[in-house]
Amino acid sequence: MNILDHTKINAERHAGKVALVTGGSSGIGLAAAKRLALEGAKVYITGRRQSELDSAIAEIGHHATAVQGDVSKNADLDRVFGLIEEVEERLDILLANAGGGEFAPLGEITEAQFHKYFDINVKGTLFTVQKALPLMSSGGSIVITGSIAAVKAFPAFSVYAATKAALRSFVRTWSVDLRGRGIRVNIVAPGTVVTPAYKTELGFSDEQIEQFMAQTSEITPLGRPGSADEIAGAMSFLASDEASYITATELVVDGGQSQI
């Protein structure tokens, strides 16, 4: 099912809202940015590579705006939120999606790998959310991209899994910190979703991707991997007024893979 079929889109769902999607130039982030734009939001995206941002903006359309930046660098985040404050004066939806990972078995993990992914996934998410808060008011929604790796073991993936477990913990605590402000914070935990990062970050070949997808299909109740569009649909729901009584929650979107 292609949830971005225009006949299935509610063009008023996020009408008049301002949204930021970090890591919005490819994969799940790009799918989410496209969906929010089709549903009426004015969308800003970030990413580290300008060429990918340019391609993403052309694909999103709907007057989306790209701001080059690395979420692990506070100066870049300040520039992103400074622009949004100058142009929009507010932010209604934050999808803190930027992240990454790579395989390294215990015994071969380097200090550089540890710092790289904790800086992007944990530090980057923390300060993205913290710097967004002054622009957000009651009715605002924060959605973070987690992973079933936070609760399900995958070989040689411990650093990535630990970063995603930290994000799940953040969401619980932040929901309490935000009590009384009317800002909701939730996390989406995707299962296997093949994105360009499988090649650029994980170093998979086409053959390895096919094998991995086949293995996932065998152990997943729905019998297939997920799609970036399906994760985007879950994120859009959590960001919407339809989810107005949902906070501190992890929404698992994995075809049942982690539940059996």
C-alpha positions as CSV (number, residue, x, y, z in Angstrom):
1,M,0.0,0.0,0.0
2,N,1.3,3.4,-0.9
3,I,0.0,5.8,1.8
4,L,1.2,8.8,-0.2
5,D,-1.5,8.1,-2.8
6,H,-3.2,11.5,-2.9
7,T,-6.6,9.9,-2.6
8,K,-5.7,8.7,0.9
9,I,-4.2,12.0,2.1
10,N,-6.1,14.4,4.4
11,A,-4.9,17.7,3.0
12,E,-6.2,19.5,6.1
13,R,-4.7,17.3,8.8
14,H,-1.8,19.7,9.4
15,A,-3.1,22.8,7.7
16,G,-1.4,26.0,8.8
17,K,1.2,24.2,10.9
18,V,5.0,24.6,10.7
19,A,7.0,21.4,10.9
20,L,10.7,20.6,11.0
21,V,12.0,17.2,10.0
22,T,15.6,16.5,10.8
23,G,17.4,14.0,8.5
24,G,14.7,14.9,6.0
25,S,16.7,14.4,2.8
26,S,16.2,10.7,2.4
27,G,14.6,7.5,3.7
28,I,12.0,7.8,6.5
29,G,12.7,11.5,7.0
30,L,12.0,12.3,3.4
31,A,8.8,10.2,3.4
32,A,7.6,12.0,6.5
33,A,8.4,15.4,5.1
34,K,6.5,14.6,1.9
35,R,3.5,13.4,3.9
36,L,3.4,16.5,6.2
37,A,3.6,18.8,3.2
38,L,0.8,17.0,1.4
39,E,-1.3,17.3,4.6
40,G,-1.0,21.0,4.7
41,A,2.1,21.8,6.8
42,K,4.8,24.2,5.9
43,V,7.9,21.9,6.1
44,Y,11.5,22.6,6.9
45,I,14.1,19.8,6.5
46,T,17.7,19.4,7.6
47,G,20.5,17.2,6.4
48,R,24.3,17.1,6.1
49,R,24.6,17.0,2.3
50,Q,23.4,19.9,0.3
51,S,23.0,17.9,-2.9
52,E,20.6,15.5,-1.2
53,L,18.7,18.4,0.3
54,D,18.2,20.0,-3.1
55,S,16.9,16.8,-4.5
56,A,14.6,16.3,-1.5
57,I,13.1,19.8,-1.8
58,A,12.4,19.2,-5.5
59,E,10.6,15.9,-4.5
60,I,8.6,17.4,-1.6
61,G,7.5,20.6,-3.4
62,H,4.8,22.5,-1.5
63,H,7.3,25.4,-0.8
64,A,9.4,23.2,1.5
65,T,12.6,24.7,2.8
66,A,16.0,23.0,3.4
67,V,18.6,24.1,5.8
68,Q,22.0,22.3,5.7
69,G,23.2,21.2,9.1
70,D,24.5,18.4,11.3
71,V,22.3,17.8,14.4
72,S,25.4,16.8,16.4
73,K,26.7,20.4,16.1
74,N,24.9,22.9,18.3
75,A,26.0,25.8,16.1
76,D,24.2,24.2,13.1
77,L,21.0,23.6,15.3
78,D,21.1,27.3,16.3
79,R,21.2,28.3,12.7
80,V,18.2,26.0,11.8
81,F,16.0,27.3,14.7
82,G,17.2,30.9,14.2
83,L,15.8,30.7,10.6
84,I,12.5,29.2,11.7
85,E,12.1,31.8,14.4
86,E,12.9,34.6,12.0
87,V,10.5,33.5,9.3
88,E,7.8,31.6,11.1
89,E,8.1,32.8,14.8
90,R,6.9,29.4,15.9
91,L,7.2,25.6,15.4
92,D,4.2,23.3,15.7
93,I,5.6,19.9,14.8
94,L,9.1,18.5,15.3
95,L,10.1,15.2,13.9
96,A,13.5,14.4,15.4
97,N,14.5,11.8,12.9
98,A,18.2,12.3,12.1
99,G,20.3,9.4,13.1
100,G,22.6,6.6,12.0
101,G,24.4,3.5,12.9
102,E,26.9,0.8,11.7
103,F,27.7,-2.7,12.5
104,A,30.6,-3.5,15.0
105,P,30.7,-6.7,17.1
106,L,31.7,-6.5,20.8
107,G,35.5,-6.5,20.8
108,E,35.8,-4.4,17.7
109,I,33.9,-1.3,18.7
110,T,36.1,1.8,18.4
111,E,35.9,4.9,20.5
112,A,35.3,6.9,17.3
113,Q,32.2,4.8,16.4
114,F,30.8,5.2,19.9
115,H,31.2,8.9,20.0
116,K,29.9,9.3,16.4
117,Y,26.6,7.6,17.0
118,F,26.0,8.8,20.5
119,D,26.7,12.4,19.3
120,I,24.3,12.1,16.4
121,N,21.5,9.9,17.8
122,V,21.5,10.9,21.5
123,K,23.2,14.3,21.8
124,G,21.8,15.4,18.5
125,T,18.2,14.5,19.5
126,L,18.5,16.0,22.9
127,F,19.6,19.4,21.7
128,T,17.3,19.4,18.7
129,V,14.4,19.0,21.1
130,Q,15.7,21.4,23.7
131,K,16.4,24.1,21.2
132,A,12.9,23.6,19.6
133,L,11.0,24.2,22.8
134,P,11.2,28.0,22.9
135,L,9.3,28.0,19.6
136,M,6.7,25.5,20.6
137,S,3.4,26.2,22.5
138,S,0.4,24.2,23.7
139,G,-0.8,21.8,21.0
140,G,2.8,21.2,19.7
141,S,4.0,17.7,19.0
142,I,7.4,16.1,19.1
143,V,7.9,12.7,17.4
144,I,11.3,10.9,17.7
145,T,12.5,8.1,15.5
146,G,13.5,5.1,17.6
147,S,13.9,1.5,16.6
148,I,12.9,-2.0,17.7
149,A,16.7,-2.5,18.2
150,A,16.1,-0.8,21.5
151,V,14.3,-3.9,22.8
152,K,15.3,-6.7,20.3
153,A,18.9,-7.9,19.9
154,F,20.6,-7.7,16.6
155,P,24.2,-9.0,16.2
156,A,27.0,-6.4,16.1
157,F,24.6,-3.6,16.6
158,S,24.9,-2.8,20.3
159,V,26.0,0.9,20.0
160,Y,23.1,1.7,17.7
161,A,20.7,-0.2,20.0
162,A,21.9,1.6,23.1
163,T,21.3,5.0,21.4
164,K,17.8,4.1,20.5
165,A,17.1,2.8,24.1
166,A,18.3,6.1,25.4
167,L,15.8,7.9,23.1
168,R,12.9,5.8,24.5
169,S,14.0,6.8,28.0
170,F,14.2,10.4,27.0
171,V,10.6,10.4,25.8
172,R,9.3,9.0,29.1
173,T,11.1,11.7,31.1
174,W,10.4,14.5,28.8
175,S,6.7,13.9,28.9
176,V,6.9,14.6,32.6
177,D,9.2,17.7,32.1
178,L,6.7,19.1,29.7
179,R,3.7,18.6,32.0
180,G,1.5,21.7,31.9
181,R,2.9,23.0,28.6
182,G,0.5,21.1,26.4
183,I,3.4,19.7,24.2
184,R,3.3,16.0,23.5
185,V,6.3,13.8,22.9
186,N,6.2,10.3,21.5
187,I,8.5,7.9,19.7
188,V,8.0,5.7,16.7
189,A,9.9,2.4,16.6
190,P,10.3,1.1,13.1
191,G,11.1,-2.5,12.3
192,T,13.0,-3.4,9.1
193,V,12.6,-0.6,6.6
194,V,15.2,-0.6,3.8
195,T,16.4,3.0,3.1
196,P,19.4,4.4,1.3
197,A,21.2,4.2,4.7
198,Y,21.5,0.4,4.2
199,K,24.2,1.2,1.6
200,T,25.6,4.5,2.8
201,E,25.8,3.7,6.5
202,L,25.6,-0.1,6.9
203,G,27.6,-0.9,3.7
204,F,25.1,-3.5,2.4
205,S,25.3,-4.7,-1.2
206,D,22.2,-5.2,-3.3
207,E,22.5,-9.0,-2.7
208,Q,22.8,-8.5,1.1
209,I,19.8,-6.3,1.1
210,E,17.7,-8.9,-0.7
211,Q,18.9,-11.6,1.7
212,F,18.1,-9.4,4.7
213,M,14.6,-8.6,3.4
214,A,14.0,-12.3,2.8
215,Q,15.1,-13.2,6.4
216,T,12.9,-10.4,7.8
217,S,9.9,-11.7,5.8
218,E,10.3,-15.1,7.3
219,I,10.2,-13.9,10.9
220,T,7.6,-11.1,10.6
221,P,3.9,-11.9,11.0
222,L,3.0,-9.7,8.1
223,G,5.5,-11.5,6.0
224,R,7.4,-8.5,4.6
225,P,9.6,-5.5,5.6
226,G,8.0,-2.2,6.1
227,S,8.2,0.9,3.9
228,A,9.3,4.5,4.7
229,D,5.8,5.6,3.8
230,E,4.3,3.4,6.4
231,I,6.5,4.8,9.1
232,A,5.7,8.3,7.9
233,G,2.0,7.6,8.3
234,A,2.5,6.7,11.9
235,M,4.6,9.8,12.6
236,S,2.0,12.0,11.0
237,F,-0.7,10.5,13.2
238,L,1.3,11.1,16.4
239,A,2.0,14.6,15.3
240,S,-1.7,15.3,14.6
241,D,-4.6,16.5,16.7
242,E,-6.0,13.0,16.3
243,A,-3.4,11.9,18.8
244,S,-4.1,14.7,21.3
245,Y,-4.3,12.4,24.3
246,I,-1.2,10.4,23.4
247,T,2.2,11.2,25.0
248,A,5.2,9.3,26.4
249,T,4.2,6.5,24.1
250,E,6.3,4.2,21.9
251,L,4.4,3.3,18.7
252,V,5.9,0.1,17.3
253,V,5.6,-0.1,13.5
254,D,7.3,-3.4,12.6
255,G,4.7,-5.8,11.2
256,G,4.8,-7.7,14.5
257,Q,8.5,-8.6,14.3
258,S,9.4,-7.6,17.8
259,Q,6.2,-8.9,19.4
260,I,6.6,-12.6,18.8
